[in-house]
Amino acid sequence: MSRFYNMTVTISRQDSARLDAIKTSAKAEWPFDDWSDNGGDGNDSPTASAEGFLSGGESEEQFIERLSVAVWKANGAYCDVIVDATFLESLPYETHHLDEADYQRLIKGTPMAKKES
């Protein structure tokens, strides 16, 4: 069973000389493509996000471990690997349904009364 996710990764305290290898290794684990640099100098906290599927029963935690190990190996040492995982198949949502009374009110041009704060 596969599950659809958006993963955002931010890497910091990495060896700037190994940045290309880090990005390549991260992309081998998830389809990260467009990297942005939060610090603006080309190597401060690069961030990327992409959508994809976790499959084979892999959990978010297992993916994060797999990604982190790949980045650490490419870096040659520990660095911060921060991952925001968003499960896209079950996002919070609200269902709205207007009834006939709403129809009558809105057709007449009467908006909903504003709630007081």
Backbone as a printed PyTorch tensor [residue, N CA C, xyz], in Angstrom:
tensor([[[  0.8460,  -1.1840,   0.0000],
         [  0.0000,   0.0000,   0.0000],
         [  0.8920,   1.2480,   0.0000]],

        [[  0.5990,   2.1660,  -0.8760],
         [  1.3760,   3.3950,  -0.9080],
         [  0.5360,   4.5560,  -0.3950]],

        [[  1.2390,   5.5240,   0.1750],
         [  0.5730,   6.7010,   0.7340],
         [  1.2300,   7.9460,   0.1610]],

        [[  0.3990,   8.9240,  -0.2180],
         [  0.8490,  10.1260,  -0.9150],
         [  1.2460,  11.2080,   0.0860]],

        [[  2.4740,  11.7340,  -0.0520],
         [  3.0300,  12.7210,   0.8790],
         [  3.6460,  13.8970,   0.1440]],

        [[  3.7110,  15.0040,   0.8450],
         [  4.6020,  16.0970,   0.4940],
         [  5.6600,  16.1080,   1.5820]],

        [[  6.9100,  16.0250,   1.1770],
         [  8.0250,  16.0730,   2.1180],
         [  8.8180,  17.3490,   1.8420]],

        [[  9.0970,  18.0790,   2.9020],
         [  9.9630,  19.2490,   2.8120],
         [ 11.1700,  18.9820,   3.6970]],

        [[ 12.3480,  19.1560,   3.1330],
         [ 13.5780,  18.9290,   3.8920],
         [ 14.3690,  20.2240,   3.9570]],

        [[ 14.9130,  20.4980,   5.1360],
         [ 15.8320,  21.6170,   5.3420],
         [ 17.0970,  21.0440,   5.9560]],

        [[ 18.2200,  21.3890,   5.3740],
         [ 19.5070,  20.8740,   5.8410],
         [ 20.3380,  22.0620,   6.3120]],

        [[ 20.9550,  21.9150,   7.4620],
         [ 21.8120,  23.0000,   7.9540],
         [ 23.0290,  22.4120,   8.6640]],

        [[ 24.0050,  23.2680,   8.8620],
         [ 25.2800,  22.8960,   9.4860],
         [ 26.0120,  21.8280,   8.6790]],

        [[ 25.8250,  21.8650,   7.3570],
         [ 26.4720,  20.9050,   6.4700],
         [ 27.8010,  21.4600,   5.9750]],

        [[ 28.6160,  20.5960,   5.4270],
         [ 29.8760,  20.9980,   4.7990],
         [ 29.5190,  21.6170,   3.4520]],

        [[ 29.7340,  22.9100,   3.2830],
         [ 29.3280,  23.6010,   2.0660],
         [ 30.0220,  23.0420,   0.8220]],

        [[ 31.1930,  22.4560,   0.9930],
         [ 31.8930,  21.8660,  -0.1440],
         [ 31.2020,  20.5970,  -0.6340]],

        [[ 30.3430,  20.0250,   0.1780],
         [ 29.6590,  18.7750,  -0.1800],
         [ 28.1850,  18.9920,  -0.5290]],

        [[ 27.8020,  20.2280,  -0.7230],
         [ 26.3890,  20.5480,  -0.9380],
         [ 25.7930,  19.8420,  -2.1520]],

        [[ 26.5110,  19.8000,  -3.2520],
         [ 25.9880,  19.1220,  -4.4440],
         [ 25.7670,  17.6350,  -4.1730]],

        [[ 26.7080,  16.9970,  -3.4930],
         [ 26.5670,  15.5770,  -3.1580],
         [ 25.3900,  15.3520,  -2.2140]],

        [[ 25.1880,  16.2730,  -1.2820],
         [ 24.0680,  16.1690,  -0.3420],
         [ 22.7410,  16.2430,  -1.1020]],

        [[ 22.6210,  17.2140,  -1.9970],
         [ 21.3890,  17.3650,  -2.7690],
         [ 21.1340,  16.1400,  -3.6470]],

        [[ 22.1880,  15.6180,  -4.2480],
         [ 22.0630,  14.4350,  -5.0940],
         [ 21.6140,  13.2280,  -4.2810]],

        [[ 22.1880,  13.0540,  -3.1020],
         [ 21.8120,  11.9050,  -2.2660],
         [ 20.3870,  12.0460,  -1.7500]],

        [[ 19.9650,  13.2580,  -1.4280],
         [ 18.5870,  13.4780,  -0.9810],
         [ 17.6170,  13.1760,  -2.1180]],

        [[ 17.9690,  13.5990,  -3.3200],
         [ 17.1040,  13.3510,  -4.4810],
         [ 17.0050,  11.8600,  -4.7960]],

        [[ 18.0290,  11.0910,  -4.4840],
         [ 17.9790,   9.6450,  -4.6950],
         [ 16.9660,   8.9790,  -3.7670]],

        [[ 16.6470,   9.6380,  -2.6440],
         [ 15.6990,   9.0820,  -1.6730],
         [ 14.2810,   9.6000,  -1.8700]],

        [[ 14.1240,  10.7910,  -2.4560],
         [ 12.8210,  11.4320,  -2.6670],
         [ 12.9940,  12.3860,  -3.8440]],

        [[ 11.9600,  12.6650,  -4.6260],
         [ 12.1660,  13.4610,  -5.8480],
         [ 12.3660,  14.9640,  -5.6160]],

        [[ 13.2150,  15.3270,  -4.6490],
         [ 13.5160,  16.7340,  -4.4010],
         [ 14.1950,  17.3170,  -5.6350]],

        [[ 13.7590,  18.5110,  -6.0420],
         [ 14.3330,  19.0750,  -7.2490],
         [ 14.7180,  20.5400,  -7.0640]],

        [[ 13.7610,  21.3880,  -6.8350],
         [ 14.0270,  22.8220,  -6.7190],
         [ 14.4620,  23.1600,  -5.3010]],

        [[ 15.7360,  23.4600,  -5.1440],
         [ 16.2820,  23.7990,  -3.8360],
         [ 16.3230,  25.3140,  -3.6920]],

        [[ 15.9770,  25.7780,  -2.5100],
         [ 16.1450,  27.2010,  -2.1940],
         [ 17.0860,  27.2910,  -1.0080]],

        [[ 17.8080,  28.3780,  -0.9400],
         [ 18.7640,  28.5830,   0.1450],
         [ 18.2390,  29.6730,   1.0510]],

        [[ 17.8450,  29.2950,   2.2530],
         [ 17.2440,  30.2420,   3.1840],
         [ 18.1930,  31.3570,   3.5900]],

        [[ 19.4870,  31.0870,   3.5870],
         [ 20.4500,  32.1080,   3.9830],
         [ 20.8450,  33.0350,   2.8570]],

        [[ 20.5920,  32.6240,   1.6270],
         [ 20.8770,  33.4750,   0.4940],
         [ 22.3070,  33.4420,  -0.0080]],

        [[ 23.1930,  32.7120,   0.6630],
         [ 24.5860,  32.6980,   0.2020],
         [ 24.9260,  31.4200,  -0.5660]],

        [[ 23.9090,  30.6400,  -0.8970],
         [ 24.1420,  29.4540,  -1.6990],
         [ 24.3550,  28.1770,  -0.9210]],

        [[ 24.5990,  28.2590,   0.3740],
         [ 24.7890,  27.0150,   1.1240],
         [ 24.1980,  27.0480,   2.5280]],

        [[ 23.5080,  28.0920,   2.8900],
         [ 22.8820,  28.1640,   4.2080],
         [ 21.5060,  27.5170,   4.1810]],

        [[ 21.3240,  26.4720,   4.8990],
         [ 20.0320,  25.8160,   5.0780],
         [ 19.2640,  25.6020,   3.7790]],

        [[ 19.8150,  24.8310,   2.8440],
         [ 19.0630,  24.5450,   1.6280],
         [ 17.7740,  23.7890,   1.9630]],

        [[ 16.7080,  24.1400,   1.2630],
         [ 15.3850,  23.5650,   1.4940],
         [ 14.7930,  23.1360,   0.1630]],

        [[ 14.1120,  21.9990,   0.1780],
         [ 13.4010,  21.5300,  -1.0160],
         [ 12.1630,  20.7720,  -0.5640]],

        [[ 11.1590,  20.7400,  -1.4410],
         [  9.9840,  19.9290,  -1.1540],
         [  9.5360,  19.2510,  -2.4300]],

        [[  8.8590,  18.1320,  -2.2590],
         [  8.3520,  17.3770,  -3.4010],
         [  7.2770,  16.4260,  -2.9130]],

        [[  6.4180,  16.0470,  -3.8410],
         [  5.3760,  15.0740,  -3.5450],
         [  5.7970,  13.7160,  -4.0730]],

        [[  5.3680,  12.6860,  -3.3600],
         [  5.6830,  11.3210,  -3.7720],
         [  4.9570,  10.3370,  -2.8830]],

        [[  5.2820,   9.0790,  -3.0590],
         [  4.6010,   8.0150,  -2.3300],
         [  5.5630,   7.2760,  -1.4160]],

        [[  5.1360,   7.0480,  -0.1760],
         [  5.7990,   6.0850,   0.6900],
         [  5.1130,   4.7600,   0.3900]],

        [[  5.8960,   3.7390,   0.1220],
         [  5.2830,   2.4640,  -0.2200],
         [  5.9800,   1.3350,   0.5050]],

        [[  5.4390,   0.1550,   0.3260],
         [  6.0270,  -1.0190,   0.9610],
         [  5.8730,  -1.0030,   2.4640]],

        [[  4.9070,  -0.2580,   2.9620],
         [  4.6860,  -0.1920,   4.4020],
         [  5.6630,   0.7030,   5.1400]],

        [[  6.4830,   1.4580,   4.4130],
         [  7.4500,   2.3410,   5.0630],
         [  6.7150,   3.4530,   5.8140]],

        [[  7.1250,   3.6960,   7.0440],
         [  6.5230,   4.7570,   7.8550],
         [  7.2580,   6.0750,   7.6160]],

        [[  6.6590,   7.1540,   8.0790],
         [  7.3290,   8.4540,   7.9990],
         [  8.6770,   8.3950,   8.7130]],

        [[  8.6960,   7.7800,   9.8780],
         [  9.9170,   7.7020,  10.6770],
         [ 11.0050,   6.9280,   9.9390]],

        [[ 10.6270,   5.8310,   9.2800],
         [ 11.6060,   5.0470,   8.5330],
         [ 12.1440,   5.8540,   7.3530]],

        [[ 11.2660,   6.5880,   6.6800],
         [ 11.7180,   7.4350,   5.5730],
         [ 12.7050,   8.4870,   6.0800]],

        [[ 12.3760,   9.1360,   7.1930],
         [ 13.2380,  10.1920,   7.7350],
         [ 14.6010,   9.6180,   8.1070]],

        [[ 14.6240,   8.4240,   8.6730],
         [ 15.9030,   7.7860,   8.9770],
         [ 16.6820,   7.4910,   7.7050]],

        [[ 16.0160,   6.9600,   6.6870],
         [ 16.6660,   6.6350,   5.4090],
         [ 17.2350,   7.8920,   4.7540]],

        [[ 16.4500,   8.9590,   4.7150],
         [ 16.9040,  10.2130,   4.1270],
         [ 18.0740,  10.8000,   4.9140]],

        [[ 17.9580,  10.8010,   6.2360],
         [ 19.0170,  11.3750,   7.0730],
         [ 20.3360,  10.6350,   6.8910]],

        [[ 20.2990,   9.3150,   6.8630],
         [ 21.5290,   8.5340,   6.6760],
         [ 22.1590,   8.8630,   5.3270]],

        [[ 21.3500,   8.9800,   4.2770],
         [ 21.8830,   9.3170,   2.9500],
         [ 22.5570,  10.6900,   2.9720]],

        [[ 21.9230,  11.6640,   3.6160],
         [ 22.4860,  13.0180,   3.6970],
         [ 23.7610,  13.0070,   4.5320]],

        [[ 23.7390,  12.3200,   5.6830],
         [ 24.9340,  12.2770,   6.5360],
         [ 26.1110,  11.6280,   5.8190]],

        [[ 25.8350,  10.5530,   5.0680],
         [ 26.9260,   9.9030,   4.3180],
         [ 27.4910,  10.8560,   3.2740]],

        [[ 26.6190,  11.5640,   2.5690],
         [ 27.0890,  12.5170,   1.5570],
         [ 27.8480,  13.6790,   2.1920]],

        [[ 27.4470,  14.0610,   3.3900],
         [ 28.1020,  15.1620,   4.1030],
         [ 29.4220,  14.7230,   4.7370]],

        [[ 29.5440,  13.4350,   5.0160],
         [ 30.7420,  12.9260,   5.6690],
         [ 30.7330,  13.1200,   7.1630]],

        [[ 29.6260,  13.6210,   7.7030],
         [ 29.4960,  13.8700,   9.1380],
         [ 28.0380,  14.2260,   9.4280]],

        [[ 27.7540,  14.3920,  10.7110],
         [ 26.4110,  14.8060,  11.1150],
         [ 26.1240,  16.2250,  10.6190]],

        [[ 24.8890,  16.4420,  10.2150],
         [ 24.3520,  17.7770,   9.9770],
         [ 22.8630,  17.7030,  10.3020]],

        [[ 22.2320,  18.8510,  10.4500],
         [ 20.8040,  18.8550,  10.7610],
         [ 20.0020,  18.5370,   9.5090]],

        [[ 19.1030,  17.5750,   9.6220],
         [ 18.1780,  17.2090,   8.5490],
         [ 16.7770,  17.3050,   9.1460]],

        [[ 16.0450,  18.3300,   8.7510],
         [ 14.7090,  18.5700,   9.2990],
         [ 13.6980,  18.2740,   8.2020]],

        [[ 12.7250,  17.4140,   8.5100],
         [ 11.7420,  17.0010,   7.5180],
         [ 10.3450,  17.3230,   8.0230]],

        [[  9.5790,  18.0190,   7.1950],
         [  8.1540,  18.2210,   7.4400],
         [  7.4190,  17.2730,   6.5050]],

        [[  6.6930,  16.3250,   7.0790],
         [  5.9530,  15.3340,   6.2970],
         [  4.4620,  15.6620,   6.3610]],

        [[  3.8430,  15.8280,   5.2050],
         [  2.4100,  16.1120,   5.1370],
         [  1.7360,  14.9870,   4.3740]],

        [[  0.8640,  14.2590,   5.0670],
         [  0.1010,  13.1700,   4.4640],
         [ -1.0350,  13.7920,   3.6690]],

        [[ -0.9590,  13.7230,   2.3520],
         [ -1.8840,  14.4540,   1.4960],
         [ -3.2180,  13.7470,   1.2720]],

        [[ -3.3320,  12.5110,   1.7000],
         [ -4.5730,  11.7780,   1.4700],
         [ -5.6100,  12.0040,   2.5580]],

        [[ -5.2160,  12.6050,   3.6440],
         [ -6.1500,  12.7700,   4.7550],
         [ -5.9340,  14.1070,   5.4430]],

        [[ -5.9570,  15.1760,   4.6600],
         [ -5.7830,  16.5060,   5.2280],
         [ -7.0400,  16.9220,   5.9800]],

        [[ -6.8890,  17.7750,   6.9620],
         [ -8.0810,  18.3100,   7.6200],
         [ -8.9230,  19.0860,   6.6090]],

        [[-10.2090,  18.9870,   6.7500],
         [-11.0910,  19.7270,   5.8590],
         [-12.4120,  19.9870,   6.5600]],

        [[-13.1730,  20.8900,   6.0090],
         [-14.5140,  21.1820,   6.5050],
         [-15.4900,  20.9950,   5.3570]],

        [[-16.6260,  20.4220,   5.6620],
         [-17.6740,  20.2570,   4.6640],
         [-18.7210,  21.3280,   4.8980]],

        [[-19.1050,  22.0080,   3.8350],
         [-20.1030,  23.0680,   3.9280],
         [-21.2930,  22.6890,   3.0680]],

        [[-22.4790,  22.9000,   3.6020],
         [-23.6990,  22.6110,   2.8480],
         [-24.7380,  23.6500,   3.2360]],

        [[-25.1840,  24.4130,   2.2720],
         [-26.2130,  25.4110,   2.5300],
         [-27.5710,  24.7730,   2.3200]],

        [[-28.5230,  25.1500,   3.1790],
         [-29.8600,  24.5650,   3.0770],
         [-30.8140,  25.5120,   2.3430]],

        [[-32.0810,  25.1440,   2.3040],
         [-33.0650,  25.9410,   1.5610],
         [-33.2630,  27.3240,   2.1720]],

        [[-33.1390,  27.4210,   3.4890],
         [-33.2590,  28.7330,   4.1290],
         [-32.1060,  29.6460,   3.6620]],

        [[-30.9040,  29.0730,   3.5280],
         [-29.7770,  29.8410,   3.0010],
         [-30.0510,  30.2560,   1.5580]],

        [[-30.6290,  29.3590,   0.8000],
         [-30.9750,  29.6620,  -0.5880],
         [-31.9050,  30.8680,  -0.6470]],

        [[-32.9600,  30.8230,   0.1450],
         [-33.9360,  31.9150,   0.1390],
         [-33.2760,  33.2350,   0.5550]],

        [[-32.4670,  33.1890,   1.5670],
         [-31.7860,  34.3820,   2.0710],
         [-30.8240,  34.9470,   1.0330]],

        [[-30.0210,  34.0850,   0.4350],
         [-28.9960,  34.5440,  -0.5030],
         [-29.5890,  35.0030,  -1.8310]],

        [[-30.6270,  34.3540,  -2.2750],
         [-31.2860,  34.7770,  -3.5190],
         [-31.8600,  36.1840,  -3.3580]],

        [[-32.3190,  36.4930,  -2.1650],
         [-32.8400,  37.8340,  -1.8930],
         [-31.7130,  38.8470,  -1.7010]],

        [[-30.4710,  38.3790,  -1.6310],
         [-29.3300,  39.2900,  -1.4790],
         [-28.9970,  39.6060,  -0.0370]],

        [[-29.4890,  38.8080,   0.8950],
         [-29.2140,  39.0400,   2.3100],
         [-28.0030,  38.2070,   2.7250]],

        [[-26.8860,  38.8450,   3.0360],
         [-25.6970,  38.0790,   3.4550],
         [-25.8680,  37.5370,   4.8710]],

        [[-24.9770,  36.6300,   5.2190],
         [-24.9560,  36.0630,   6.5640],
         [-24.5860,  37.1590,   7.5620]],

        [[-25.2160,  37.1400,   8.7130],
         [-24.8700,  38.1090,   9.7580],
         [-23.4270,  37.8710,  10.2050]],

        [[-22.6640,  38.9500,  10.3900],
         [-21.2830,  38.8290,  10.8240],
         [-21.2340,  38.4450,  12.2860]],

        [[-20.2900,  37.5640,  12.6090],
         [-20.0940,  37.1660,  14.0030],
         [-19.3250,  38.2510,  14.7180]],

        [[-19.7340,  38.5110,  15.9600],
         [-19.0040,  39.5000,  16.7660],
         [-17.8160,  38.8200,  17.4220]],

        [[-16.6980,  39.5470,  17.4850],
         [-15.4750,  38.9880,  18.0710],
         [-15.4980,  39.0970,  19.5580]]])
